[in-house]
Amino acid sequence: MLCPSCRHDNFEGEDTCSSCGADLSAADVPQPAQDFHSTILGDHLDHLGVGSPKLVDPGLSVSEAIHRMHEEGSDCLLVTDGGKLVGIFTDRDAVVKAASKPLDALTVRDFMTPDPVVLRRDDTIAVAIHKMAVGEFRHIPIVDDGRPIGVVSAADVFRHLVTSLG
């Protein structure tokens, strides 16, 4: 066990450091986890200033979805049915899954990622980064009672961090 005062390597279970005499009796007792507090990563998603999501119906043709993404300068569309989020269709889906397929004959439903991982408005930027890293996502929808209200992209997070750090 390393002494917290002098960093001397003591035998496990020692009550005092053999080098400096510091009290080690509480050094190996687990301490409660500290709450996460940060001025940047602890910010809520509202601080990112994400706009309204681009919504499409699952029955829309893939060619029309790609056309809309191009026109709107968006790299993802949220797929809704009855106002509820049912999937996400991204530029990656268009390139990887739909390449060399008859795009007019197929629908977004055929290529979307169903039941995507979501964020809530009161989640923090740290939660968004964690979900993006673990799931290897570049976009995560923000929902309120199952209804999409926004999309957080990796670019939004990086932009916020760069702006905040100056």
C-alpha positions in Angstrom: 0.0 0.0 0.0 1.4 3.4 -1.0 1.7 6.0 1.7 -0.4 9.1 0.7 2.2 11.3 2.3 5.5 10.1 1.1 4.5 7.5 -1.6 6.6 4.8 0.2 5.4 1.2 -0.7 4.3 -0.4 2.6 3.0 -3.9 3.3 -0.8 -4.3 2.9 -2.6 -3.9 6.2 0.1 -1.7 7.9 -1.4 1.0 10.2 1.5 3.4 9.9 4.0 4.1 7.2 7.4 2.5 7.9 9.1 5.5 6.2 7.4 8.6 7.5 5.1 7.3 10.2 1.9 8.6 8.6 -1.4 7.1 9.7 -2.4 4.4 7.1 -5.3 2.9 9.0 -8.0 4.6 6.9 -6.0 4.6 3.6 -7.4 1.3 2.3 -11.1 2.0 3.4 -13.2 2.6 0.3 -14.4 6.2 0.1 -17.8 7.3 -1.3 -17.7 8.3 -4.9 -17.6 12.1 -5.4 -20.3 13.8 -7.4 -19.3 14.9 -10.9 -19.2 18.7 -11.2 -17.9 20.5 -14.1 -18.6 23.8 -15.8 -18.5 22.3 -19.3 -19.2 18.6 -19.3 -21.8 19.1 -16.5 -23.8 21.5 -18.7 -27.2 20.3 -19.9 -27.8 19.6 -23.5 -29.7 22.8 -23.9 -26.3 24.6 -23.8 -25.4 23.0 -27.2 -28.1 25.0 -29.0 -29.2 22.1 -31.2 -32.0 23.0 -33.6 -35.2 21.2 -34.5 -34.7 17.7 -35.8 -35.4 16.8 -39.4 -38.3 14.3 -39.3 -39.4 11.7 -41.9 -41.9 9.0 -42.2 -40.6 5.3 -42.3 -42.4 4.8 -45.6 -40.4 7.6 -47.4 -38.2 6.3 -50.3 -34.5 6.2 -49.6 -33.8 8.3 -52.6 -36.2 11.0 -51.3 -34.6 10.8 -47.8 -31.1 11.3 -49.3 -32.4 14.2 -51.4 -33.8 15.9 -48.3 -30.6 15.4 -46.4 -28.7 17.0 -49.3 -31.1 19.9 -49.6 -31.2 20.6 -45.9 -27.5 20.1 -45.3 -28.3 17.5 -42.7 -26.5 14.2 -42.1 -29.3 12.5 -40.2 -33.0 12.2 -40.2 -35.2 11.1 -37.3 -37.8 8.6 -38.3 -41.2 9.0 -36.6 -44.5 7.2 -36.7 -47.5 8.9 -35.0 -45.1 11.5 -33.6 -43.0 8.9 -31.7 -39.4 8.2 -32.6 -39.0 4.8 -34.2 -35.6 5.1 -35.8 -32.7 7.2 -37.2 -31.4 7.3 -40.7 -27.9 8.8 -41.2 -25.6 9.5 -44.0 -23.7 6.4 -42.9 -26.8 4.3 -43.4 -27.2 5.8 -46.9 -23.6 5.0 -47.9 -23.0 1.7 -46.2 -26.4 0.0 -46.2 -28.0 1.4 -49.3 -25.1 1.5 -51.8 -25.9 -0.1 -55.1 -29.5 -0.9 -54.2 -32.7 0.3 -56.0 -33.2 3.4 -53.8 -36.6 4.4 -55.3 -38.1 1.0 -54.5 -36.8 0.8 -50.9 -37.9 2.8 -47.9 -36.2 4.5 -45.0 -37.7 1.7 -42.8 -35.5 -0.8 -44.7 -32.2 1.0 -43.8 -32.9 3.0 -40.6 -31.5 2.0 -37.2 -34.6 1.1 -35.3 -35.2 2.0 -31.6 -32.1 4.2 -31.4 -30.3 5.1 -28.1 -31.7 8.4 -26.9 -30.9 11.3 -24.6 -33.3 13.3 -22.4 -33.3 17.1 -22.3 -31.9 17.1 -18.7 -29.0 14.9 -19.6 -25.6 16.4 -19.4 -23.0 16.8 -22.1 -20.9 14.2 -20.3 -23.7 11.7 -20.6 -24.0 12.5 -24.4 -20.2 12.0 -24.8 -20.3 8.7 -22.9 -23.2 7.3 -25.0 -21.5 8.4 -28.2 -18.2 6.8 -27.2 -19.7 3.5 -25.9 -22.1 3.0 -28.9 -19.8 4.6 -31.5 -22.6 7.0 -32.5 -22.2 10.4 -34.2 -25.8 11.4 -33.6 -28.2 10.7 -30.7 -31.8 11.9 -30.7 -33.1 14.0 -27.8 -36.6 12.9 -26.8 -39.3 14.2 -24.5 -42.0 11.5 -23.7 -40.9 9.5 -26.8 -41.2 12.5 -29.1 -38.0 13.8 -30.8 -37.1 17.4 -29.9 -33.5 17.5 -31.2 -30.4 15.6 -32.2 -27.0 15.9 -30.6 -24.1 15.3 -33.0 -20.5 14.8 -32.2 -19.8 18.1 -34.1 -22.2 19.9 -31.7 -20.3 18.6 -28.7 -16.9 19.4 -30.1 -18.0 22.9 -31.2 -19.3 23.6 -27.7 -16.1 22.4 -26.0 -13.9 24.5 -28.3 -16.1 27.6 -27.7 -16.2 27.0 -24.0 -12.5 26.4 -23.6 -11.7 29.5 -25.7 
